[in-house]
Amino acid sequence: MKKRKRIIVLLLIVLLWPCQVSKAASGLKLKMNGSLLDYSGIQVKVTIDGKQVQVKDNPGIIINHIALVPYDVVFQKGLGATCQYNESAKTVTIRKDDATVKMTVGSTVAYVNGKRKTVSVCPRTVYFCQSKITKIMIPSRFVTEALGYTYYWNKKENAVQITSPYALYYDKKWHKYSGTKGHVTVNGSAVNVSDMPTVVFEGFAFVQAKKVFENKALNAAYHYNQKDQTVKIENDYAYVKYTIGSKTAYVNQQKYSLKIAPKMVKDNVSNKSFIMIPAKFTAESLGYEYKWNTSTKTSEITVVKKRDWSWYSKGIKSSSACTDTLESVVVENVRGEEFVRFTGNTSLTMETDFIEKNNTLKISFANLNNITTKAVKKFSSNKNVKSITMSECETGNVTVTIQIADGTEYYEEDTGKCYSICFYSSDEESSTADSTESAVTLPIPKGVSFEQLTTEDCYYNKQFKVIMPGKHGASFENIPKSLPDGVKSIKCTQDSANKTILTFYTAKVLGYKISEQKDTFVVKVGNPKDIYKNIVVLDAGHGGSDPGTIHNGFREKDINYNILYQYAKTYFNKPDSPVKAYWTRTTDTLIALDDRAAFAKKVQADVFISLHMNSAGSVYASGAETFYTATNNKANSFGVTSKMLASYFQNHWPSKVGMGTSRGVKTANYVVTKKNTVPAILIELGFMSNKHDIDILGNGANQKKAAKTFYETVCSFFEQYPTGR
């Protein structure tokens, strides 16, 4: 019996022994931060686009919930990035396409395309004792997302899964593509283009030539000659012929010049190649109706039963595949002022943007179908207007770029079907230069009370408006000829909502106020500081083609814009607001950083505030921080410095929004704070990479609350630090 018990004990020892050996062997012996340690945590695996990266001898490790991986194995060999390690500076630089990440061993400070970021776990040197290999281990999520790739932690597999961004191969190289992936319908029925969606190149929608135009409903034929790389699409009325890679196209033997050449394109999903051609030009040249549906991102092609086909061969010009709404563009000289007049057969909708650095004025006309004028015209004899260039995009917009001479000023006039811009030299005296008036008195029409008058400041177009209910054009037929300094003209128009609009066209940004005087109202104008007690410039970071940080479907530029302009303007634009606000952007437009900084001086602002959202490689980083530049920290006329402004907002605003963590006031050399002429700060309100922060900042109701509390904080700031005006 005793012998039997001894045998059982020995068997148990033998059975248990391999398990203990296996468990010990599964650990890693590492040398890190000068110390040897037994690492028994997760050994991280890595896949890139589903393919395993060989990290067996030096797997990733988890430090403070962050997966660190060897940069050379994962990002250099696996991802194909260009990597450089500077041994003396202990810096790792990783470049992939248009993204650059720079990190320092032992430091939590990192730079993404030159912009300072903070990581929660720093890169470090790790020696793997078993394989006798030293590796520089870096935070995998931070670097992956900074390079524009998608990161996913597979908990079940203990694996970092990296997915390449959507990319297109054309013109003999790969291009990262983050633009529209659109759809196509023919007569309202969807065309399956899931294997290669509609893509947009420089504003032009390109679609699959064969699948779209061989659709039965179009009754068209598709021909492709592989030898000479030509594509021909024809129906009973017309044909279009393209050569892949060439900007020359033919419609019924007539030669046309394209903005973008047809391309052979493949993506990194289906890995199939497709001939992609311009949707609008092709459809309309063949006599079909074409519409770009912005909301659904769909090229809508419709067969028209009755059509004057000859109109198309005459109507489409070599510079454009668009239509006939803009009838004429005329440049004329009137009393030394140069006018550019745009006339349409319908009311024109436009938006202007002056780029001071390049001396260009861009006007975007919406919902046009054709340009019947030349694409480029130069004016050698003009003093102010040097050239006019027209371009189009598939969304139906036409952009007119006007190049002007140095020192040229302008103002605008809009009468619905005719939109005019007057250009004049700033060193010339205006027609009102001799006037000493600082105000103009105008009648209040019968049936209208002073309280019904409203105003709208269109300072970005150098104009402001006084609006009243009803049609009262007759009351303003005799507007005084003697106008206040800086006011070029006053025009009276009526809109479709039965309102009368008085538009004041100004030579520069002016402040204004209206007051009642018996049966008239007085419009007082002057430099902004002569009119307003407190002036702030508000800068919603990023915009246009620069989305800023992107996380969980949210774009930083949208959050900045919603809080600082979309919702805050309601409060700042109230007639009784004690603070006058000017915004660097009022649309989804990319404004140059230098122009943002210079704007404060143009409007005589007291302070400048820029709003941004933060991001980090760690999901645990959270809270607000406010930056100012040490070289722009002199006290202004009422004793406020940039640091004082930063401290006030850091202490009074973020907590009202729900940002529980205060990361304090810091210095940084951001362009908008460094190159400013007034106390200037940049607020990083929260981390889009943190769940708590983005749950608050991404919510519309919370954005409205943030806008309201921001306005209240601005007002309380000026109460504590009065300007003395």
C-alpha positions in Angstrom: 0.0 0.0 0.0 2.8 2.4 0.9 4.6 1.5 -2.3 1.5 2.3 -4.3 1.2 5.7 -2.6 4.8 6.6 -3.5 4.1 5.7 -7.1 1.1 8.0 -7.2 3.1 10.9 -5.7 5.9 10.4 -8.3 3.3 10.4 -11.1 1.8 13.7 -9.9 5.3 15.3 -9.7 6.0 14.1 -13.3 2.7 15.4 -14.6 3.0 18.8 -12.9 6.6 19.4 -13.8 6.1 20.2 -17.6 3.4 22.8 -16.7 5.7 24.6 -14.4 8.5 24.6 -16.9 6.1 25.8 -19.7 4.8 28.6 -17.5 8.4 29.8 -16.7 9.4 29.5 -20.3 6.5 31.7 -21.4 7.9 34.7 -19.5 10.6 37.1 -20.8 13.8 38.2 -19.2 14.3 41.9 -20.0 16.8 44.6 -19.2 15.0 47.9 -19.1 16.0 51.3 -17.5 19.2 49.7 -16.3 17.5 46.8 -14.4 16.9 43.2 -15.1 13.3 42.1 -14.7 11.1 39.0 -15.3 8.3 40.1 -17.6 5.2 37.8 -17.2 2.7 40.0 -18.9 1.1 39.8 -22.4 3.5 39.2 -25.3 2.0 41.3 -28.0 1.6 40.0 -31.5 1.2 42.4 -34.5 -0.7 42.1 -37.8 -0.7 44.5 -40.7 -3.6 44.2 -43.1 -4.2 40.7 -41.7 -0.6 39.5 -42.2 1.4 38.5 -39.2 4.5 40.5 -38.4 7.3 38.3 -37.1 8.0 39.5 -33.6 8.6 36.1 -32.0 12.1 36.8 -30.7 11.2 40.4 -29.5 7.4 40.6 -29.0 5.6 43.7 -28.0 5.1 44.3 -24.2 2.5 46.1 -22.2 3.6 49.0 -20.0 0.9 50.9 -18.0 -1.8 49.5 -20.4 0.1 50.7 -23.5 1.4 48.2 -26.1 5.0 49.0 -27.0 6.5 47.4 -30.1 9.9 47.4 -31.8 9.8 50.3 -34.3 12.2 48.7 -36.8 10.3 45.4 -37.0 6.8 46.8 -37.1 7.0 50.2 -38.8 10.1 49.9 -40.9 10.0 46.3 -42.1 6.3 45.6 -41.6 4.7 48.9 -42.7 7.5 50.0 -45.1 8.0 53.3 -43.3 11.3 55.2 -43.5 12.8 55.1 -40.1 15.9 56.7 -38.6 17.4 56.4 -35.1 19.9 59.0 -33.9 21.9 57.3 -31.3 23.5 60.4 -29.8 20.2 62.3 -29.5 18.2 59.1 -28.8 15.5 60.1 -31.3 13.4 57.9 -33.5 12.0 59.5 -36.7 9.4 57.6 -38.7 8.1 58.9 -42.0 5.3 57.4 -44.1 3.7 59.2 -47.0 3.0 62.8 -45.8 3.2 62.0 -42.0 6.3 62.3 -39.8 6.5 61.2 -36.2 9.5 62.1 -34.0 10.0 60.6 -30.5 12.8 60.6 -28.0 13.8 57.6 -25.8 12.8 58.3 -22.2 10.6 61.4 -23.1 6.8 61.7 -23.2 7.1 64.6 -25.7 6.5 63.6 -29.3 6.0 65.6 -32.5 3.6 64.8 -35.3 4.3 66.8 -38.5 6.0 69.3 -36.2 3.1 69.7 -33.8 3.9 68.9 -30.2 2.1 65.9 -28.6 2.2 64.1 -25.3 2.4 60.3 -24.9 1.5 58.6 -21.6 4.3 56.0 -21.9 7.6 57.0 -23.4 9.8 55.1 -25.9 12.5 53.0 -24.2 15.4 50.7 -24.9 14.8 47.1 -24.1 17.3 44.2 -24.1 15.7 40.8 -24.7 17.9 38.4 -22.7 16.8 35.1 -24.4 17.4 36.4 -28.0 20.2 38.8 -27.0 18.7 41.6 -29.0 18.3 45.2 -28.1 15.2 47.0 -29.4 13.8 50.5 -29.3 10.2 50.0 -28.2 7.6 52.7 -29.0 3.9 53.2 -28.2 2.1 51.3 -31.0 -1.3 53.1 -31.0 0.1 56.6 -31.0 2.5 56.0 -33.9 -0.1 54.0 -35.9 -2.8 56.7 -35.8 -0.3 59.5 -36.2 0.8 57.9 -39.5 -2.9 57.8 -40.6 -3.5 54.1 -40.2 -6.3 52.4 -38.3 -5.4 50.7 -35.0 -7.3 47.9 -33.2 -6.5 46.0 -30.1 -7.6 42.4 -30.4 -8.0 41.3 -26.8 -8.8 37.7 -27.6 -5.6 37.3 -29.7 -3.5 39.7 -27.6 -2.6 41.4 -30.9 -2.2 44.9 -32.3 -4.0 45.0 -35.7 -2.9 47.7 -38.0 -5.0 48.5 -41.1 -3.8 50.6 -44.1 -5.8 53.6 -45.0 -7.8 53.5 -48.2 -5.4 54.1 -51.1 -5.6 54.4 -54.9 -3.0 53.5 -57.4 -2.8 55.7 -60.5 -0.2 57.7 -62.4 2.3 55.0 -61.5 2.2 55.4 -57.7 0.0 54.8 -54.7 -1.9 57.7 -53.1 -3.7 57.8 -49.7 -7.3 58.7 -50.4 -9.5 60.1 -47.7 -12.0 61.9 -50.0 -15.5 61.1 -51.1 -16.4 57.5 -51.9 -19.5 58.1 -53.8 -22.4 56.3 -55.5 -24.0 56.4 -59.0 -27.7 56.3 -60.0 -29.1 56.1 -63.5 -32.8 57.3 -63.8 -33.0 56.9 -60.0 -31.7 53.3 -59.8 -28.5 52.5 -58.1 -25.5 51.2 -60.1 -23.4 48.8 -58.1 -19.9 50.4 -57.9 -18.9 48.9 -54.6 -15.8 47.4 -56.2 -14.6 50.9 -57.1 -16.7 53.8 -55.8 -17.0 57.2 -57.3 -13.8 59.2 -56.4 -13.2 62.9 -56.5 -10.1 64.4 -58.0 -9.6 68.1 -57.4 -13.4 68.6 -57.2 -14.3 66.4 -60.1 -16.3 63.2 -59.7 -14.8 60.2 -61.6 -16.8 57.1 -62.2 -16.3 53.6 -63.7 -16.5 54.1 -67.5 -17.7 50.6 -68.4 -20.1 49.8 -65.6 -21.8 53.2 -65.5 -22.2 54.0 -69.2 -22.9 50.5 -70.3 -26.0 50.7 -68.1 -29.0 49.6 -70.2 -31.1 52.6 -69.3 -28.5 54.9 -71.1 -28.6 53.0 -74.3 -25.0 53.7 -74.9 -22.0 51.6 -76.1 -18.6 51.3 -74.5 -15.4 50.6 -76.4 -11.9 50.3 -75.1 -8.8 49.9 -77.2 -6.0 48.6 -75.0 -3.3 49.1 -77.6 -3.7 52.9 -77.8 -5.4 53.3 -74.4 -8.5 55.0 -75.8 -12.0 54.8 -74.4 -15.1 55.7 -76.6 -18.6 56.0 -75.3 -21.4 56.7 -77.8 -25.2 56.8 -78.1 -27.5 57.7 -81.0 -26.7 61.4 -80.8 -23.1 61.9 -79.8 -19.8 60.2 -78.8 -17.1 61.0 -76.3 -13.5 59.8 -76.8 -10.8 59.8 -74.1 -7.2 58.7 -74.0 -6.1 57.5 -70.6 -3.6 59.9 -69.0 -4.5 62.7 -71.5 -6.4 65.9 -70.8 -7.6 66.1 -74.4 -11.0 64.7 -75.1 -13.2 64.7 -78.3 -17.0 65.1 -78.5 -18.3 64.5 -82.0 -14.8 65.3 -83.4 -14.7 68.6 -81.5 -11.6 68.9 -79.3 -11.9 69.8 -75.6 -9.4 70.4 -72.8 -10.1 68.6 -69.5 -8.9 69.7 -66.0 -8.1 66.2 -64.9 -7.2 63.3 -67.3 -9.0 60.0 -67.3 -7.1 57.4 -65.2 -6.6 53.7 -64.8 -7.2 53.3 -61.1 -7.1 50.4 -58.6 -7.6 50.4 -54.8 -6.0 48.4 -52.1 -9.2 46.7 -51.2 -10.4 44.9 -54.4 -6.9 45.3 -56.0 -8.8 45.5 -59.4 -8.1 48.1 -62.0 -10.9 50.3 -63.5 -11.0 53.0 -66.1 -12.3 56.1 -64.4 -13.7 59.1 -66.4 -15.2 62.5 -65.5 -18.9 61.8 -64.7 -20.3 65.3 -65.5 -18.4 66.0 -68.7 -19.2 62.5 -70.1 -22.9 62.5 -69.1 -23.7 66.0 -70.4 -21.7 65.6 -73.6 -23.9 62.6 -74.4 -27.0 64.6 -73.7 -27.9 63.2 -70.3 -28.8 65.3 -67.3 -26.2 65.2 -64.5 -26.5 66.3 -60.9 -24.2 65.8 -57.9 -26.2 65.0 -54.8 -24.1 66.5 -52.0 -26.0 64.9 -49.1 -25.8 61.3 -50.5 -22.6 61.8 -52.4 -24.1 60.5 -55.6 -23.6 61.1 -59.3 -27.2 61.2 -60.6 -27.5 60.6 -64.3 -30.9 61.0 -66.0 -32.0 60.3 -69.5 -33.9 63.2 -71.0 -36.6 62.3 -73.4 -36.7 65.6 -75.3 -33.5 67.5 -76.0 -32.1 70.0 -78.4 -28.9 68.0 -79.0 -27.2 70.8 -81.0 -27.2 73.0 -77.9 -24.7 70.7 -76.2 -22.2 70.9 -79.1 -22.3 74.7 -79.0 -22.8 75.2 -75.3 -19.8 73.3 -73.8 -16.7 75.3 -73.9 -13.1 74.0 -73.9 -12.5 75.3 -70.4 -15.5 73.7 -68.8 -18.0 71.0 -68.9 -20.6 73.1 -67.0 -23.7 75.0 -68.2 -25.3 78.4 -68.8 -26.3 80.2 -65.6 -23.4 82.6 -65.5 -24.1 84.7 -68.6 -21.3 87.3 -68.6 -18.3 88.6 -66.8 -17.5 92.2 -67.6 -14.5 94.3 -66.4 -15.0 98.0 -66.7 -13.4 101.2 -65.4 -15.8 103.8 -63.8 -14.3 107.0 -62.5 -10.9 105.4 -61.8 -12.4 102.4 -60.1 -12.3 98.9 -61.7 -15.5 96.9 -61.6 -15.8 93.2 -62.2 -19.5 92.4 -62.8 -21.0 88.9 -62.9 -24.4 88.5 -64.4 -26.6 85.4 -64.3 -30.0 84.5 -65.6 -30.9 83.6 -62.0 -30.0 85.1 -58.7 -26.4 84.4 -57.9 -25.3 82.7 -54.7 -21.6 83.3 -53.9 -19.0 83.4 -51.1 -15.8 85.5 -51.2 -12.5 84.8 -49.5 -9.5 87.3 -49.7 -6.1 85.7 -49.4 -3.9 88.7 -48.4 -0.6 86.8 -48.6 -1.1 86.1 -52.4 -3.1 89.2 -53.2 -6.0 87.1 -54.6 -9.7 87.2 -54.1 -11.6 83.9 -54.6 -15.3 83.9 -55.3 -17.2 80.6 -55.2 -20.5 80.6 -57.1 -22.9 77.8 -56.1 -25.2 75.7 -58.4 -23.9 76.9 -61.7 -24.0 74.7 -64.8 -21.8 76.4 -67.4 -19.3 79.1 -68.0 -19.7 80.9 -71.4 -16.6 83.0 -70.9 -12.9 82.3 -71.3 -11.2 80.4 -68.5 -8.3 82.8 -68.0 -8.0 86.5 -68.9 -5.1 88.8 -68.1 -5.3 92.7 -68.0 -2.0 94.3 -68.7 -3.4 97.9 -68.8 -5.4 97.6 -65.5 -3.9 99.2 -62.4 -5.7 97.0 -59.8 -7.2 93.8 -61.5 -4.4 91.8 -63.1 -6.1 88.5 -64.1 -9.2 86.5 -63.7 -9.2 82.7 -63.7 -12.2 80.4 -63.7 -12.3 76.8 -62.5 -15.1 74.3 -61.7 -15.8 71.4 -59.5 -18.3 68.5 -59.7 -20.4 69.8 -56.9 -21.7 72.5 -59.2 -19.6 75.3 -57.8 -17.5 77.6 -60.0 -14.5 79.4 -58.4 -13.3 82.7 -59.8 -9.8 83.8 -58.8 -9.0 87.5 -59.2 -5.3 88.4 -58.9 -5.0 92.1 -57.8 -2.1 94.5 -57.4 -0.4 95.4 -54.1 -2.3 98.0 -52.1 -5.6 97.3 -53.8 -8.8 97.5 -51.8 -12.3 96.4 -52.8 -16.0 96.4 -51.9 -18.9 94.4 -53.2 -22.4 95.1 -54.5 -25.0 92.4 -55.0 -28.4 93.0 -56.7 -29.4 89.4 -57.2 -28.7 88.6 -60.8 -25.7 91.0 -60.9 -22.8 90.8 -58.5 -20.1 93.4 -58.7 -16.8 93.9 -57.0 -15.2 97.4 -57.1 -11.4 97.5 -56.9 -9.5 100.7 -56.1 -6.0 101.7 -54.9 -5.7 102.2 -51.2 -3.4 105.2 -51.7 -6.1 107.0 -53.7 -8.7 109.2 -52.0 -12.2 107.8 -52.2 -15.1 109.9 -53.3 -16.0 110.5 -49.6 -12.4 111.5 -48.6 -13.4 115.1 -48.0 -16.4 114.2 -45.9 -16.1 114.7 -42.1 -19.3 112.9 -41.4 -19.0 109.9 -39.0 -22.8 109.1 -39.3 -25.6 109.1 -41.8 -29.3 109.7 -41.0 -31.9 107.6 -42.8 -35.7 107.6 -42.6 -37.7 104.9 -40.7 -40.4 103.9 -43.2 -44.1 104.2 -42.2 -45.3 101.1 -40.5 -41.9 100.1 -39.3 -40.7 100.7 -35.7 -37.0 101.2 -34.7 -37.2 98.0 -32.7 -37.9 96.1 -35.9 -34.6 97.1 -37.4 -31.9 94.4 -37.3 -28.3 94.5 -38.4 -25.8 92.0 -39.9 -22.1 92.5 -39.9 -20.5 91.1 -43.1 -17.0 92.3 -42.2 -15.4 89.5 -44.2 -16.9 91.1 -47.3 -16.3 94.6 -46.0 -20.0 95.5 -45.6 -22.7 95.6 -43.1 -26.5 95.5 -43.4 -29.6 97.1 -41.9 -32.6 95.0 -42.4 -36.3 95.8 -41.9 -39.6 94.0 -42.6 -41.7 95.0 -45.7 -40.9 96.5 -49.1 -39.7 100.1 -48.6 -37.5 100.8 -51.6 -39.2 104.1 -52.3 -38.2 105.4 -48.8 -34.5 105.1 -49.8 -34.5 106.5 -53.3 -32.6 109.7 -52.1 -29.8 108.3 -49.9 -27.5 111.2 -48.9 -24.5 111.8 -51.2 -22.3 112.8 -48.2 -21.4 109.5 -46.6 -19.3 108.7 -43.5 -15.5 108.2 -44.0 -14.8 104.7 -45.3 -18.4 104.0 -46.6 -18.2 103.7 -50.4 -21.9 103.4 -51.1 -25.3 102.3 -49.7 -27.6 100.1 -51.8 -31.2 99.3 -51.1 -32.5 95.8 -52.2 -35.5 93.6 -51.4 -35.3 89.9 -50.8 -37.8 87.0 -51.4 -38.8 87.1 -47.7 -40.4 90.5 -48.1 -37.6 92.4 -46.4 -35.8 95.6 -47.3 -32.0 95.5 -47.0 -29.7 98.5 -46.8 -26.1 97.3 -47.6 -23.3 99.6 -46.6 -20.2 98.9 -48.7 -17.0 99.9 -46.9 -13.4 100.4 -47.9 -12.2 98.5 -44.8 -13.6 96.8 -41.7 -15.6 99.4 -39.8 -17.5 99.3 -36.6 -21.1 100.6 -36.6 -24.1 101.3 -34.3 -27.6 102.5 -35.0 -29.7 104.7 -32.8 -33.3 106.2 -33.0 -33.9 109.9 -33.7 -37.6 110.7 -34.0 -38.8 109.3 -37.3 -35.3 108.5 -38.5 -32.4 106.3 -37.5 -28.7 107.2 -37.3 -26.0 104.9 -38.4 -22.7 105.8 -36.7 -19.5 104.3 -38.2 -15.9 104.4 -37.3 -12.8 102.3 -36.5 -13.9 99.3 -34.4 -12.2 100.7 -31.3 -14.1 103.9 -31.6 -17.4 102.0 -31.7 -17.0 99.0 -29.4 -16.0 98.8 -25.8 -14.5 95.3 -25.9 -13.3 93.4 -29.0 -12.2 89.8 -29.3 -11.0 87.7 -32.3 -12.2 84.1 -32.1 -10.3 81.5 -34.1 -11.9 78.1 -34.7 -8.9 75.9 -35.4 -8.3 74.0 -38.7 -11.0 74.0 -41.4 -11.5 73.2 -45.0 -9.0 70.6 -46.2 -7.4 70.4 -42.7 -9.7 68.4 -40.5 -7.4 68.5 -37.5 -7.6 65.4 -35.2 -10.0 62.7 -36.2 -11.3 60.2 -33.7 -14.4 57.9 -33.6 -16.0 59.7 -36.6 -15.5 63.2 -35.1 -13.4 65.9 -36.8 -11.7 68.5 -34.7 -12.4 71.3 -37.1 -16.2 70.7 -36.8 -16.2 70.7 -32.9 -14.1 73.9 -32.9 -16.4 75.6 -35.4 -19.6 74.5 -33.7 -18.6 75.8 -30.3 -16.8 79.0 -31.3 -19.0 80.2 -34.2 -22.1 78.2 -35.0 -23.4 78.3 -31.4 -21.5 81.2 -29.8 -22.4 83.7 -32.5 -26.0 83.8 -31.1 -24.7 85.4 -27.9 -21.9 87.6 -29.3 -24.2 89.0 -32.1 -27.0 90.1 -29.7 -27.6 93.8 -29.9 -26.9 94.2 -26.1 -23.7 92.1 -26.1 -20.9 94.0 -24.3 -18.3 92.2 -26.4 -17.9 92.6 -30.2 -16.6 89.3 -31.8 -14.8 88.9 -35.1 -14.2 85.4 -36.4 -11.2 84.3 -38.5 -13.5 81.9 -40.3 -17.3 81.8 -40.6 -17.4 78.8 -42.9 -15.6 75.5 -43.4 -12.6 77.2 -44.9 -8.9 76.7 -44.4 -7.3 80.1 -43.4 -3.5 80.5 -43.4 -2.1 80.7 -39.9 -0.3 84.0 -40.6 -3.6 85.5 -41.8 -5.3 84.4 -38.6 -2.7 86.1 -36.5 -2.7 89.2 -38.6 -6.5 89.5 -38.4 -6.4 90.8 -34.8 -4.6 94.0 -35.9 -7.0 94.5 -38.9 -10.0 94.6 -36.6 -8.3 96.4 -33.7 -9.0 93.5 -31.3 -8.2 93.6 -27.6 -7.5 89.9 -27.3 -7.3 86.8 -29.5 -8.6 83.3 -28.6 -8.0 80.1 -30.7 -9.9 76.9 -29.9 -8.6 73.4 -30.6 -9.1 69.9 -29.4 -6.3 67.7 -28.2 -5.2 64.1 -29.0 -2.7 61.6 -27.5 -1.4 58.1 -28.0 -2.9 57.1 -24.7 -6.6 56.9 -24.2 -6.1 58.0 -20.6 -4.9 61.5 -21.3 -7.7 64.0 -20.6 -8.6 67.5 -19.7 -7.9 71.1 -20.9 -4.7 73.0 -21.3 -4.1 76.6 -22.4 -1.1 77.9 -24.3 0.5 81.3 -24.8 3.8 82.4 -26.3 6.4 83.9 -24.0 7.7 86.3 -26.7 4.2 87.7 -27.1 3.5 88.5 -23.4 3.7 92.2 -23.1 0.9 94.1 -21.3 -1.6 95.7 -23.7 -3.2 99.2 -23.2 -5.3 98.0 -20.3 -2.6 95.9 -18.6 -3.5 92.4 -19.8 -0.8 89.9 -20.9 -1.1 86.7 -22.8 -0.3 84.7 -19.7 -3.0 86.5 -17.7 -5.5 85.8 -20.4 -4.5 82.1 -20.5 -4.7 81.7 -16.7 -8.1 83.3 -16.6 -9.6 81.0 -19.2 -7.9 77.9 -17.9 -9.3 78.6 -14.4 -12.8 79.7 -15.4 -14.0 77.9 -18.6 -13.1 74.2 -19.0 -14.7 73.1 -15.6 -18.0 74.6 -16.8 -17.9 72.4 -19.8 -17.2 69.2 -17.8 -13.5 68.9 -18.3 -12.5 67.7 -14.8 -8.8 67.6 -15.3 -6.9 70.8 -15.5 -3.5 70.4 -17.3 -2.6 74.0 -16.6 -1.2 76.9 -18.5 1.8 76.3 -20.8 4.0 78.0 -23.3 4.3 77.1 -27.0 5.3 78.8 -30.2 2.1 78.4 -32.2 1.9 80.8 -35.1 -1.4 82.3 -34.0 -0.1 83.1 -30.6 3.5 83.9 -31.5 2.9 86.3 -34.4 -0.1 88.1 -32.9 -0.1 91.8 -32.0 -2.5 91.4 -29.0 -2.6 89.1 -26.0 -3.3 85.7 -27.6 -4.0 82.2 -26.4 -4.7 78.7 -27.8 -7.1 76.5 -25.8 -6.9 72.7 -26.1 -10.3 72.1 -24.5 -10.2 68.3 -24.3 -8.8 65.0 -25.7 -10.7 63.5 -28.6 -8.7 60.3 -27.9 -10.3 60.1 -24.4 -13.8 58.6 -24.1 -14.9 60.9 -21.3 -13.8 64.1 -23.1 -15.1 63.1 -26.5 -18.5 62.0 -25.1 -18.9 65.6 -23.9 -17.3 67.5 -26.7 -18.9 65.4 -29.5 -22.4 66.0 -28.2 -24.4 68.8 -29.8 -26.2 69.9 -26.5 -22.8 70.0 -24.7 -21.3 72.1 -27.5 -24.2 74.6 -27.1 -23.5 74.7 -23.4 -19.8 75.2 -24.1 -20.6 78.1 -26.4 -22.8 79.8 -23.8 -20.3 79.4 -20.9 -17.5 80.5 -23.2 -19.4 83.7 -24.0 -20.1 84.3 -20.3 -16.4 83.8 -19.6 -15.4 86.3 -22.2 -17.8 88.9 -20.7 -16.6 88.2 -17.2 -13.0 88.6 -18.3 -13.6 92.1 -19.7 -15.5 93.0 -16.5 -12.5 92.1 -14.4 -10.1 93.7 -16.9 -11.9 96.7 -18.4 -10.5 98.3 -21.6 -11.2 101.8 -20.3 -13.0 102.8 -23.5 
